[in-house]
């Protein structure tokens, strides 16, 4: 059993139906906007947090390395920072 939905006339834009179901249209539109910008916010947070966490991790590793071998501290830090950018 198939159903085909056709407009009453060919020039109809369906504005009456859109007005009748405006709340449904509003909620669907709001849901799509929320999802889109939530994903964008997560992307921005990831772009900021990921390098920050890596910097903290590398600083900790560098401090541990400097504690065991003090002469390598100055030689180790610049390449480490440049490699992560």
N, C-alpha and C positions, 0 to 999 in steps of 0.2 A: 504494500500500500504506500503510495507516494503522495506527497503534498507539495504543491507549488504555490508560493506566495507571490502574487502579482499586485502591482499598484492599480488603483481604480482607473487612473488615466496615466498616460505616458509622461505628462509634465508635472506630476505630483512629486514634491520633495519629502512628503511625509511629516510636515511640520506639526500637524495636529497630533499625530501619534507621538512625536517627540515631546510635545507639550504635555500630553496625557501621561507619559512615562518619564517625566523630567526628573523625579527622585531617583529612579533606577539609573538613568543616564548619569546623574550627578554622582552616585555612589560608585558606579563602574569607572568613571573618569577619575574620581578621587583616589580609588584603589590603584589605578595604573600610575598616577603621579607619585603616590607615596612609595610604591615599589621602585620606581625609577630613581627617585632621589635618595632612597635608603641605600640602594646599591652604589650610587655615586658617593655617598658619605662614607661607606665602608671602603671604597677604593681610595679616597683621600686619606682616611685614617691609616690604611695599609701603607700608602706611599710615605707617610710621616713616621709611623711606628717602626716599620721594618729597618730603615737605616739607623734609627735611634737605638734599637735593640742590638743591631750588629755593632754599633760603635761601643756600647756598654760591654758587650761580650768581648770585643777585641781589646778594649782597654783593660779588662780584667785579665785576659790572657797575656797582654803585654806586661802588666804589673807582676804577674806570676813569673814571667820569663826574666824580668829585671831583677827580681828577688834572688833567682838562682844564678843568673849570669849578668852582673851589673854592666859589664863592658859592651853588651849588645843592645842596651836600651835605646841609645840615640840612633843607632844604625837600623833598628828594627821598625820604629814607629812611622817614619814618612812613607816607606813603601807599603806598609799596611794600610794607612789612610788612603793613599792613592789607589790601591787595588780595590777598595770598597766603594769608590765613587763612580 
